[in-house]
Amino acid sequence: MADYKKPERWSDPKNKIFAHQVGFTAPPHDFDAAPTDFLSIAPEGVGAHGRMLHLRGYEHELKQRKDNFGLLEEFVECMANNGADACGQVGTNWVHASGTTPDQIRDICNRISDTYETPFHMAGYCLVEGLRELGAEKIALNSVYYWPDWRDGIARFLKEAGFDLVYFGNFVDLGLYKTQDEVNDLTWIFPEDAATRSFERIAELAPDVDAYVVNGMPNFRRADGITERMVSREVELETLVGKPIVSSDSALYWRIFKTLGITPIRKLGALHSTLQGA
């Protein structure tokens, strides 16, 4: 697609519905909260559109992500054709599923962004960018619901990015659940206290770090039935552990805000504060 040209009409603001138009994609079979989350913290004049990747027989296997990595580029082309100003890829695993390094992912994102004239950000690489923004070197990873091969893959990726990863573990490792099957049966939605319990535990296991990292996109259900992701819990949890928390969802939104040159409308955690304090 070296000869791709973004439609000229999108260079005229009068042709756009929103001043800042953001496209999100999520893996197959995940009704993703990212567009809703993003809009809830974005200023007026921002619009978000979701495009779920389509793959028959999808079972969340890393090999399926590796074999269908090209769907991400197809997504960006689609969004560019329709006037998106930035694109965000939800799903941390995509950065490591093919055995790629952080430098390779950076180069892939840059190539796709340049080709389709639309900035493209992958959640897994945004973790790296967010940690670097905060100057974090020593980290611990709360791998929440991740299967062991997912957990090990993102741990490898963070180490290759140059971070001193002193601990990494999922909800089973942290003692919240006995088996991975119990975790999987909850379909990414956990009780509200799973967030606090997991951070209390990881803070005990790895107290001497610069920041805590959360991969994936866990959802925590409140008593009133509303689900929240890490971006909505990070201020509370950072107060609990006394350290910055960089999660995949929050880091992705932060990177998109930074690209667009805008800031969230409400107080968020340490990473977003780097924008809000500017």
Secondary structure, DSSP 8 states (H G I E B T S, - for coil): -TT----GGGGSGGG-SSSEEEEEEE-TT----HHHHHHHHS-TTEEEEEEE---TT----HHHHHHTTHHHHHHHHHHHHTT-SEEEE--GGGGTTT---HHHHHHHHHHHHHHTTS-EEEHHHHHHHHHHHTT--EEEEE-TT--HHHHHHHHHHHHHTT-EEEEEE-TTTTTS-S-HHHHHHTTTEEETHHHHHHHHHHHHH--S-SEEEE-S--EEE-TTS-EE-HHHHHHHHHHHHTS-EEEHHHHHHHHHHHHHT---SS---HHHHHHHT-
